Amino acid sequence: MDKSDRQTTPQPGECISYRLRRAARAIARHYDKALKPAGVRNTQFTLLNTLDMEDDITIGDMAKILGIDATTLTRNLDVLVRRGLVENIRSDDARERHIRLSSTGKEAFTVALPLWQTAQQILLDSLKNNSWPETMQTLNSIEQTCNSSG
């Protein structure tokens, strides 16, 4: 490959996928560090938050809300069930698994919420010109493009 070929080869920093994954890893570390005193990780906080809003929900419905597949969600929830933060609820339909926050999970979420709020505010403050609404629109556009082209 000569020099002229390298000019048309994209640099890793120009790749949307690479840059979003890199930013996502940095953001995850930021939230994980902030949430550590509560004993939950960033991904677990998202699950606890969703369950705090929904008193009794099926895995399928929760997966739709979060935009992830039910298998991944189940695997992540099982960790929280083992820790006593989430509990399974008996359902009339054995094909559906219903879950909710346990009292221990509600306590953990109560401790984690102000830690998350502080971490969130730090990131919002780092954005120039309050650009988070515009950034969310851009991310939504990327998601829609990728979901409709797949």
N, C-alpha and C positions, 0 to 999 in steps of 0.2 A: 504494500500500500504506500503510495507516495503522498506528499504533503497536500496535493489538491484533493485527494480522496478524503483526507481527514477533515477538511473544511465542511464537507457535506454530512459527516458523521455527527449525530447529535451528541452533545455532552450529557453525562448523567444528570446534571443539575437542570437540564432543559426538559427532562421527561416528567410529565405530570404525575404519573404513577409513582416514580421514585420520590419526587418532592413531597407528595401527599403522605406517602408511607413514612418518610423521614420526619416530617412535621408531626404525624400521628404518634410516632414513637416518642418524640420529645414531649409532646403534650401528655401522653400516658405516664411518662416518668414524673412529670410535674404533679399530676393529680395523685399518683400513687404515693409520692413523698408527702403530700399534704394530708392524705387520708390515713397514713400509717398509724397515727395515734388512735384512730377508731378501729383499727384491726381489719380494715377492708381495702380492697384494691379498687381502682378506678372502674373496671368492668363490673365488679360486684356492686359498687355504689349505684350504677345505672340500673341494675336489676332490683336492688332494694327500693330505689326511687320509684320505679314502675309499679312495684308491688304496693308501695305506700299509697299510690294513687288509685290502685285497683284492689278492692277488698278480697275478691275471689275471682281468679282468672284461669283460663286454660292455657296450657303451654302453647297451643296453636295461636290463640288470640294474642298472647304476649309476644310470640315470635313475629307476628304481623306488625304489631306496634313498633317493635325494635328493628324490624327489617333484617332479621337473621333467620337462619334455618332452625327448625325445631330440635334437630339432633344436637347442634352446638349449644342451644339454649338449655336443653335438658342436662347436658354434661356440666355446664356452668352452674345450673341450679342445684344439681346433686351435691356439689361442694358446699353450698349454703345450707342445704337440708342436713348434711352430716354435721355442720357446725351449729345447728339448731336455730339458724336465722330465718329459715323458710320452712313451712310445713305443708305437707300434702293434705288435701281435704277430700273426704269421701264423696264420691259422685254417684248419681243414679246411673250414669252411662260409664261403664267400665272402660270404654275406648278413649275417654277423655281424662286427662290428669289435671286436676284443679289444684292450685297452690295459693298460698297467702303468706304474708309476713307473720312470724311468730312474735310473741311478746319480746323475746330476746332480739329478734330482727328489728323490731320497732325501736328498741333502745339503741341498737347499733346505728340505725339510720339517724336517729335524733342526735347522736354524738357526731356522726359523719357530716351531716348537712351543713353546719357552720364552717367546717373545715373545707368542704367543697366550695361553698360560697366565697370564701377567701381566695382559694386557688382560682376560681372562675374570675373574680374581680381583678386579680393580678394579670391574667391574660387579657381581659378586656381593656385594662388600663394600658397595656403594651401596644394595643392597636392604635394606629394614627387616625385621627379624625373620626373616631367612633365608627369604624368601618365594619363592625361585626355584622350588621344587617346586610350589607352588600356582600360580605364574604359568605354568609349563609345562602344568599340567592345564588352565588356562583357555585357553591357546593351542591345545592339542589339541582342546578342545571347540569352539572357533571353527572350526578346520580341518574337523572332522567335520561340523559344521552346514553349512558352505559346500560341502563335497564332496558331501554327501547331498542338498542342495537344488538342485544344478546339473544 
